[in-house]
Amino acid sequence: MAQHGIRPSRSLGAISLGTAFLVILTGCTSSKSSVGSAGSAITVGTTDQVTSLDPAGAWDAGSGTIESEVYATLLSVKNGATEVSPDLAAGIEPTGPKQYTVTLKKNLEFANGHALTSSDVKFSFDRTVRIADENGPSSLLYDLDSVAAPTPTTVVFTLKSAHDTLFPQVLSTAAGYVVDEQVFPADKILDDRSIVAAKPWNGPYGVRSYDKNSLVSFTANSAYGGGLGAARTKNVQLKYYTDASNLKLDVQQGTVDAVYRTLTTADLDDLSRKKDVKVHTGSGNGIRYIVFDFKTQPYGTGTENADKAKALAVRRAVADSVDRAQLARQVYKNSYQPLYSSVPDGLTGATDSFKSLYGDKKGGPDKAAAAARLEAAKVTTPVKLDLQYNGDHYGSSSADEYALLKTQLEATGLFKVNLQSTEWTQYGKDRVKHLYPLYQLGWYADYLDADNYLSPFYSANSWVANGYSDPAVRALIKKEETETDPARRAGLLKEAQDKAAAAVPLLPLLQGSTAIVTREDVGGVPAELSSAYQFRWAGLTKK
């Protein structure tokens, strides 16, 4: 997703559908949550922004921060766990090569009093696929063929492919939020005000008051019947900032209790020295990258001088010219690491395709290699690059990151960079309209598997939507998604990464860390964050 909330899951290989898997996913039914009341209200600060409260119309971290608290999924991942477990579901089991059957917990309700049944589940999945919003999560449902609701507590998912062991993970993602069919229209996105007024909450919290991208108040949802447990703090506020320095000052002075996205590296370093503040860090699974729009990039298909060979040469020459190590060191003080594939290092199947193909073939830039590519394709230099970035969603350090990228590219003498920035609420709309020839995006995993860093970018219904399409890459992705042999699957993942890297539809830059700041009297956040950690309010406490 544009950088979206972490949805951790399996870390290695394909999930076994044997006995252990079924034991994990057939939990006992639970009654409604008992709302916690420990401590005072907690105020969380953020520089991120909300696109939409409608799960079918948003797939970004700002929207996901709220959605993951107010909507529930059939399966979810508890913090500290690495596998999915029942949430609204009582259990799940494969009932055929292309079929999963889910049993719902009994007596589920939305906060507005409407019963939550299998009909709502079917409606939710059918709706997401039907609307297929360009900024929504419908691409995660690539293998879903149909959904049936034979009884009020039974849901049957029929898939397109046999032996898709990834599908239970998909049910725990943003594409799996269950919404109230009595509130949401089947064929269009519902506006935020109407959603808030209808109270269709089925997650641990519900929205009490809503001033979009300014201040949102939440209270624990007593109707929540899922498996994540009761909220330990009844009331939470989410306060939005346009300036990260003001957010830093407020958490330092105690006006804000926790910060989730995004402070600069320098601010985090300074706060780590304050006695009343804790900075929680860890190895994140987030990545930062540049997207090339195949329609509007130099020599793109929609330009007056369209030329596929020249367009490819430009993309490859840019890949030859970036210095990732300098970006990591100078902008992020090595809290981010160079990234040479869309799949981050540490996941099974990750391959440093861009390292072996571009620059000095060791990870560094090579001006001569870039110049040779452009000359061979008869590209006139300097090439004008219109490069767009965002500073609120991806953090204020993006300004420094992209200023340095501009410097690196222009230092070759091969490019002239026009650098511009747009607020996130407009950014997502513009990029899918092909208004940005080159632009910044980021990504957090929906599930910790290499596939989640390939299919959303390179599949037929790519969320990136930049015009890149390679049937060979799509075929490889489809094969790896159902391959149960780890060695064969790793080979398919490598081949898909190599083929995609040769075309450079996107240019991976950095693999980043995770940071959450809390006041000393706030509990519930581990000192060291794992790559699978998800920031959830229900576990927070305040003395």
N, C-alpha and C positions, 0 to 999 in steps of 0.2 A: 504494500500500500504505500501511496506517499507514505512517508514514514508513519507507520501505524503501531498500535499497541502490541506488545509481545504476547504471543499465544504459544507457550512452550509445549513440547510434547516429546516424541521419541527422539533420541539422539543418534542412534546408530541403526542402519539397516532397516529392513522391513519388519513391521510388527507381526509377531507370531499370532495366528488365530487358533492357537491350541488352548488347552485347559486353563493355563495361567491367564490368558487374555480374557476368557469368558468369566473367570472368577473376579477379575478386576472390574469388569463392566456389568456385573449383575449385583448391584447393591440392594440393600433393603429399602423399603419405602420409608419416607420420613414425614413427620408432621410439619406444620408451619413453623417458621423460625421464631424463636423467642428473642425479641428485640433487646439488644444490649443497651446499657445506659451509663457505662463507665466513663468518668471524667467529663471534661468540658467539651464544647464544640471544637472541632479541628478545622483550621483554615489552611487550604492548600493553594499555593500560588503557582501560576504558569504563564509563560509567554506564548503558549500555543493558542490556536483558535479552533472554534467549532465550525465545521462545514454544514452539518445537518444532524438532527437527532433521529432521523429516519434511517434505520440500519441498511435499507436498500439503496440509499443515496450517499453514503459516506464510507470511506475506507482509509482513514487517516488517524494519526495518533490523537489529535485534538478532539475529534468527534468520538473516537474510541475510548478515551478516558472517561467520558460520561456514559457512553453506551454500555461499556463493560460493567458498570455499577447498577444500571437501571433495567437492563435486559438480561435474560438468562438463556443459556443454551442447553441442549439435551445432555451433552457431555462437557466437562470442563477439566482444567488442570489445576489442582491445588498447589499453592506454593510449597516448595520442598519436594514435590513429586515430579516425575518425568513422564508419566503416562496419563492418558485421559481416564476419568472416572465419572460415574453418574452425577448429573446435576438435576435437571428436570426429569431425566430418565431414571427409571428403576433398574433398567438393564438393556443390553443390546447384544444381539447374536447374529452371526451370518446364517441365513436360512436358505441359501442357494449360492451358486458361484457368482451371481450378479445381484445378490439381495442381502440387505440387512433389515432386521426387524427390531424396532425399539418399543419397549413397554414404558409408558409414562407412570410416574408416581400418581397416587390417587389424590383426589380433592385439591388439585392445583387451582390457584386463582391469580388473577391480576389484581393490582392495588385498587382498581375501580369496582371490584366485586364480580366481574365477569369470570365465568369458569374458563379454565385453560385446558383444552382438550386436544386430541389428535387433529381435529379439524383446523385449529389454529396453527399447528405445526405444518400441516400440508399447505395451508394458505401462505404461510411465511416463506417457505422454500419456492413454491410456485410463483409467488409475487416477485421475489428477488430475481429469478430467472426471466420472468416476463418483462420486468422493467429494464433490466440490464443497464442500469445507469453507468455512464462512463467513469464516474468517480466512486462507484459502488463495488461490492465484493463478489459480484455474480460470477466472475471468472474462476473463483475457487470451486464452483459447482460444475466444473468442466465434465465430470463423469456422471452426473446425475441425469437419469433418463426420465424417471417419474416417481411420484410420491402418492401413496394410498393411505387412507385412514379407515380401515375396516371396522374398528370399534373405537369408542371414545378414548381408550387408553393404549391403542395400538397404532403404530406408524410403520409402514413398509416402504423402504427406499429401494428402488430398482435402478441399477447402474448400467452404464453402457459397456463397461469392460468387466471381464471376469477377474476375480481375485484381487480387487483393489483394496489393499490393506491400509491405504492412506485415508480412506473415507471416514473412519471414526475420528481422525484428527480434524478433518474438515468440519465435522459437526461441532467442534469446540471453538471454531473461529468466528469472525464477524459475519460470515455468510450463514451462520447457524443460529443467530438470534431469533427467538420466537416472539412474534408480535400478535396483538389482539385483532382478530379479523373483524370485530365490531367497530374498530376505530380507524384502521388504516385502509385506504382505497387499494384495490387489487392491481391497478394499472398506472399509478402515478405516485410521486413522492409527496408526503404530507408535510406541511410547513410546521416549524417548531412550536409556534404558539398553540396550534390545534392539538399537537401531541401532548404538550404540557397540561392543557385544559382537560384532556380526556383521561389522564392518569393511567396509561396502559402499562404500568411498571410490573415486571415480574422478577427483577433482580434484587440484590440485597438492599438497595436504596431506591428511593423515589425522589423526583424533583418537587421541591416545595415552592420555590420562586425562581424565576428565570429572566435574567437580563443578559441576552446573548453576548458572549465575549466581553462581559463586564463583571457580573457577579451572579453565581448560581448557588442556591441553597438546597441541600438534600436532607432527608430524614430517613432513618431506617425503615424498610418496608416490612411490616408485620405479616404480609401475605406471602412473602417469599418462602417457597417450599423446596428449594433446591439444596444441593449437597455442599455448598460452600460454608454453611453455618451462619449463625446470627452475627450481626454487626456488633462489635464491642464498643463502638462509639455511636450514639444515636444521631447526632447532627454533624454535618460536614458542609463547609463552604468552599467553593472553587472560585478564586479571585484571579482575574486576568490582567496581565501587564503588557504594555507596549514597549517598555524599556526594561531590559534585564537588570540594569544598575539599580533601578527603583525596587525591583523584586529582591535583589541581593540585600539592599538596605533594610527592607521590611523583615526579612527572615532574621537578619542580624539583630534587629531591635525587638523582635518577638511579636510583631504585628501579624506575621505569617508563621504557621507552625511547621509547614513542610513545603518543599519545592520539587515539583516534578515537571521537567522540561521548561525552560532550558537556560542555564547560566553559562557564562563563558568559562574557559579553562582557567583564566587568571582569577576570576571571581571564586571559583571552586577552591583554588589553591589558597586564596586569602581566607575564605571561610573555614577551611580546615584547621586554621590556627586559632580560631575563636573558641573560648572555653565553653560557651553555652550552646554551641552549634555542632552537629555531627554531619559529616559528609560521607555518605555511603557510596562506595564505588565497586565496580566489578567488570568483568569481561563481557561486553555486550555483543549481541548478534546483529546490531544495526550496521548498515552500510550506507555510504554516500557515493553518488555517481552522477555523471553527465549523460543526458539523453540526446541523441541526434534525431531530429524530426525528418524523416525521409522525404517529406513533401516540401518543406521550406528551408532546409539546410542549404548551404552553397551547392549549386547544381542539382538540387532536389527535384523530384518529379513534378512539383507544382511551380517551379521557377521558369523564367523565360529561356534560360540557357541550360535546361535540364540535360544531364549527362550522367548516367549511372557509374561509368568508370571514373569520372572526375570526382563525383560525390564520394565514392569509396576511397579514393586517394586522399581526399580531405580528411575523412574520418580517421584513416590510418595514420596520416601525418600528425594529427592532433594526438593520437595515442603514442606516437613516437616522442612527442615533445613535453609531456607532463612529467613533473618530478614529484612523485608521491611522497618520497622520504622527506623532502623539504616541506611539503604541506603538513605532514604529521609532526615534524619537529618544530617548525617555526610558528604554526598557527595553534596546534593542539598539544604542544610540549610532550609529544609521543604518547598521549593518552589514546590517540588513534594510531592505527598501524596501516602501512601500505596494503592495498587490496588489488589483486591481479585477476580476479574473476568475479562474476556476480555472486558466486557462492563463497561465503566467508571461510577463512582458514579454520580448521578444527572440525568441520562437518565431513562426514564420510562422503567421498566423491569429489571434494573440492580440488580443483586443478588450477594452477597458476598459468592459465592459457595466455594472458596478456604479457606475462614476463618473457615467455619464449618467443613471442611473435613480434614484439615492438621494442622501440628504443634500443638500448645497448644489449638487449637480450639477457640482462641480469637484473632488471628492475628499474634501471635509470633511464634518463632521456638520451636521445641521440639526434642532434640537429641535422647532421649529414644524412641520416636515414630518412628523416622527414622530407628534406629537400629533394632527395633522389626520387621519392614516391611522387611528389608533385610534378617534378620535371618529366618523369616518365609518362605521366598522364596528361602532360601539356597544360597544366594548371597555372594560370597567371598569378604571380604573387606580388604583394601580400594579399592573402585571402581574407575578406571581411567576414568576421564571425560575430553574429548577434547572440550574445550569451546572457541568459536570464537566471537570476537566483532569488532566493527568498530568505529573509532574515528573521521573521517571527516564528514560523513553523520549524525551521531547521536551526534556529539559534542565531544570536547576533554575531557569532564568530564566522558565520557564512560570508559576511562582508569582507573579512580579512582573507578567508579561504579563496574567494573568487577574485579578489584584487591580486593575490599572489598568482593564481592561475593565469590571469590576464598578463601579468608581468612575465611569467614563464613562456607563454605562447608568443608574445610580441618580441621577446629577447631573441628568438630564432630568426627574426626578420621575415618570416614566412606568413605571419598573420597580423591582422589589425582587429582588435577585439572591442566591440561595443558592448559594454557591461551595463545591465539594468536590473532593477529589483522591483518586485510587486508583492503586495500583501497576499497572504495565503488564501483568504476567502475569494479573491479574484484569480489567483494563480491557477487553482485547479480547474476553473472554467476555461481560462485562456489556453492552457496547454493542450487540452483535448480538441480545441478548435484550430490547432496547428499555427498558433500565433507566435510560438517561440521556436526558432530554428535549432538552438541548442539551449538546454536548460537543466537546472539542478533538480535531482530527486534523491530521496533516501528511502530506506526500507528497514522495517523490523519484521521478524518472522511471525507468521501466523502459527506455524508449527516448525519445530527445529529439525528440518530435513532439507537436503539439497534441492529437492523438488520445489519447495516454496520460494526458492531464489531463481528458478528457471521458468516454470509454467506461467507465473503472472507476467513475466517479461517477454517470453518468446512464443507462447502458445497462440492458437488461432484467435482467441478472444482476449488477447493481451491487455492487461490493465494499463500498461504504458501507452498503448494506442499511438505509436509513433510511425506506423506504416511499414514496419519491418515484418516480413513474412517469408519463412523458409520451410517448405514442406519436409525437408530432410531433418531439420532440427525438431520440428513438431512431432515427427514420427519417432525420433529417439526419445523425446520426453514421454510420449504415450507408452513406449515400451518400458522405460524405467519405472513408470508409475505402477506397473503390475508385475514387475520382475521380483521374484522372491529369493533368487540366488544372490547373495551379497556381492560376490566377485563379478558376476555378469552385470549386475546393476551399476556397480562402480565404473565399469567399462563404458556403459551407456551414458552415464552422467559425464564422464570425461569427454567422450566424443561430442556430446551436445554442447558442452562448454567450448571446446576447440572450434567447432563449426561456427558458433555464434560469435566468438571472438574474432574470427577471420573477417566477419562482416561489420563489426563494431557498431551495432545498433545502440549500444550504450557503452560508456567508458567508466569502469569501476575505479574509484579513487582511494577510499579509506574504509577501514573496518574499525568501528568505534567502541568505546566503553560506555557503561551506564553509570549515571550519577543521580542520587536523590539526596536532598539536604533536609534535615529535620532539626528542630529545636531539641535540646537535651531532655526535656520532659515528655517527648513523644516516643512511644514504643511501638513495636510491630514491624520495624524494618531491620533486616539483618545488617550487621556491620559490613559484610562483604557480599555483594550481589552476584549471584551466578548468572550465566547467560540465559537461564530459564526463568529468572525471577520476573514476576509481574506485580506491579504496584497496585495493590487493592486496599481500599479504605476500610473494609470490614474488619481487618486485622489490626487497625491502628488504635492506639490508646493515648490518652493524655492525662498526666497526673494533675 
